[in-house]
Amino acid sequence: MASLLVRPTEPDAQGTVIDVTPESAGWTHVGFRVHKLAKGQRLEASSDDQEVCLVLLTGRATVTCGEHRFEDIGQRMDIFEQIPPYAVYLPDHVSYAVEATTDLELAVCAAPGHGNHAPRLIAPDNIKKSTRGQGTNTRHVHDILPETEPADSLLVVEVFTPAGNWSSYPPHKHDVDNLPHESFLEETYYHRINPEQGFAFQRVYTDDRSLDETMAVENGCCVLVPKGYHPVGASHGYSLYYLNVMAGPKRAWKFHNDPDHEWLMNA
């Protein structure tokens, strides 16, 4: 099995700092990249057999795909402004370009596409905001590409966890194709931390503990969740952001809580 903790690298010629492919992760569905582009830098790519959701994590850009042109989109200059991002959905088998009109941090979320949808802009006003949990389990959610919005495979969401709080908690999993009770979804967590010298912890474990890995997650790291429960804890003094990408054989998010911690739902 691939290491579950993927650390950022120095930017390459295309500004790539994180590059997760199904081959590198040892799974089937999810691909994920992060590019850091300087103002004026241009990224050109093809979606191949994957549908893609481009998430402008910070900065502004012009995105083009065939006759579609989304001019100078973006408003979030710092992730921890905690406002929804701009995003662009692209189907499989298209070429696209992203030109940074300011310094830009761009996430490229990918999963198998089947040609069922056209390119479209996902504006902040189209993104549902909600708060989950209570007390030290409170976190704030932006549903960028939920199952209620059209796509073939992708599910994309971002979560803000206040300093000292827990998230993806109580621990839950989605690794069994048993709808309507549970769906099988691979998942990536892309972490950002404020202030950036901080850290968080993420545990990924199965009922039989054949997988049981706890990681100290630093700013810019990505965690792979091929299966199992995957809670996250933000350390005192450091707020946590993560971007989740999920995909599996069916586009549905149905999870199962760890029975040992189910009581927390009623506490």
N, C-alpha and C positions, 0 to 999 in steps of 0.2 A: 504494500500500500504506500502511496506517496505520502511525504510528510504533510501533516495537516496545516502547518504554519508556513505561509509563504511571505518572505520578507521583501520589501521593495529594493530595487536595484537602482543604479545610476541611470538616468534617461539615455536611451539609445537614439539613433538618428530620427526616429519617429516619436520621441518623448516617452517611450514605453517604460514604466517603472514596475508594473505588475502584469504578468501574462500567465493566465491559467487557461489551459485547453483541456478538453476531455482526455486527451492522451497524457498530458502531464499530471492530471488529477487521478487518472486511473478509473474514470467513470464514463458516462455516455452522453449526458445532456447539456451541462452548463459550461459555457466559456465566459471568461471575464478578463478584461484588461483595464489598466489605468494609464492614461497618457498625460504628461505635463508638457504643455506647449507654450512657448514664448509668443508674445504678441507678434502677429504676422506669420507665424509658422503654420504649415498646412499639412494635414493628414489626409492621405488618399488610401482607400481600402475597398474591398469587395466583401459583401456579406456571405458569398458562396451559398452553402446550403443552410445557413443559419439566419433566423430573424434576429434583429438587433434593436436594442434600446440604448440610445446615446443619452447619458445623463450628464448635464453640465454641473459638475460638483461645485466649481467656483469659476467665475469669469464669464466672458461673452464670446460668441463665435457665430459665424455664418455657416450653415449646413446646407449642402446641395446634394440632390439625388435625382438625376434625370431632369425633368421639367420642374421638379419641386425645389424651391429655394426658401430657406428660413433665415432671414436677414438679421444679423447682429442680435441674436437672442441671448438671454441670460440676464440675471439681475443679482445673483448671490455672489458677492466678492469674498465672503468668508463662510465656510460651512456652518459655523456656530452662530451666524445671524439667525439660524433656525427658521428660515422661510423656505417654502417649497422651491425646488429647482425648475428650470426648463429641461425638457427632454424631447427626443425625437424618436419615433418608432419607424423602423425600416424593415421591409420584408426580405426574404431570402433572394439570392441571385440578382442583386443590384450592386452597382458601384456608387460610392458616395465620397464626399470630401468635407472636411471640417477645417475652416480657416479661423484661427484664433484672432479675435479683434481686440482682446486684452490677453494678458497671461491667463492660461486656461488649465484647469484640471478636469479631465474628461474620463468618465467611466463608459466602457463598451461592454454591455451585457448581451450575451448571445445564447441561443438555444435553437434546436431544430425548427425550421420554418417550412411551411407547405404552400406558400404563395396565395394565401387567402385574404391578405390585407394590403392596403396601399400605404405609402409613407404618410405620416401625419405628425403634426406638432402636438406635444403634450405641454400645455402652458400651466403655470402655477395655479391658476384659477380652476383648472380641471383636476387638481390633485386633492383628494380628500385628506383632511387633517383630523386626528383623533388622539385621545390620551387613554392609555391602558394602565391598569393596576392602581394601587394606592400606597401611601406611605413610601417606604424605601423600595417599593416595587413599581413606582410610577415611571412611565416613559412616554414619549411623544412620537407619533407615527405619521409619516407622509406616504400614502399609497400611490406610488408613481404609475405602476402598471399592475393593478389588481385583477383578479379573475373576472370581475364585472366589466372590464374594458377589453376590447377585441385584441387578440393575439393568438398565435398557434400554440406556443409552449411557455413563453416567458411569464414570470411573475417577478416584479421589482418593487421593493419597498425600502424606505430609509427610516431609521429610528434614532432619536436623541434620548440618551439616558443621563439624568442629572448625576453629578458627582456623588459617590457613595451608594448609588442605587444599583439594584439588580435588574436584569433585562432578559428577554426570552425565558421568563421565569413565571411560575414554576417550570422546571425542566420539562420540555416536550420533545416529541420526535415525529417524523413523518417519513418512515422508511419501509412501510408495508403497503402494497397495492391492494387495498381492501375497502374500497369505497362502498357505501357512504361513510364508513367509520374512520378510515385513515387513508391518506394518499402517499405514494412514493415520490419524494422530491429530493434531488440533490440540491445543495445550497452552498453559496459562498457568503462570507462576512468580510466586508472591507471596512477596516477600522480607522477612525481618526480620533485624536485625543486632544483636549484643550485644558491647560497648556500642553504643547506637543511633547515635552520631555516626560510626560506621565506614562502610565501603563494601566492596563485592565487585565482581567483574567477570563479565559474561556475554557470550559471543560466540555469534552465530547466523549460520551460513554454509552454503552449498550447495557441492556438488562443483565447479560451474562458476563459483562466486563471483559469480553474478548477485545473490545476497543474501550480504552479508558485513558484519555490523554488530557492533561491540563496544561495550558499554555499561558505564559506572560506575553500579552499582546501590546506591542508598542505602536506609535503613530505610523500609519501607512501600511500596516501588516494586513494580510488577508488570511482568513481561516477557512479551510475546507471542511464541510460537513457531509460526508458520504452516507452516513447513517447515524442513528443514536440521538440521545438527548444532548442539548448544546446550550446550557445557560451561560450568561455573561455577567460579570461583576465589574462595575466602575470603581476605581479606588478613590478614597477620600481626597477632595480637592481637585479632581480631574473629571470633567464631563466627557462623555463618550458619544461618538456618532458611529453608526455603521450602516452600510448599504448592503442589503440582501438581494441576491439573485437566486431564484429557485426555478427548477424545471424537472419534469419527469415524464413518464408515459402518458399521463392524463393531466390536464391543466386544472387542477383543483388543490386547494390548500386545506387539508383536513388533518389535524394533528392529534396526538395521543399524549396526555400528561403522564409523567412518571408516577405510578400508583403510590409510591412511598411519600410523595409530596403533594398528592391530590388534595389533601386536607387543607392546604393553604388557600384553595379556591373558596372555601367556606369559612375561613378564619375571620 
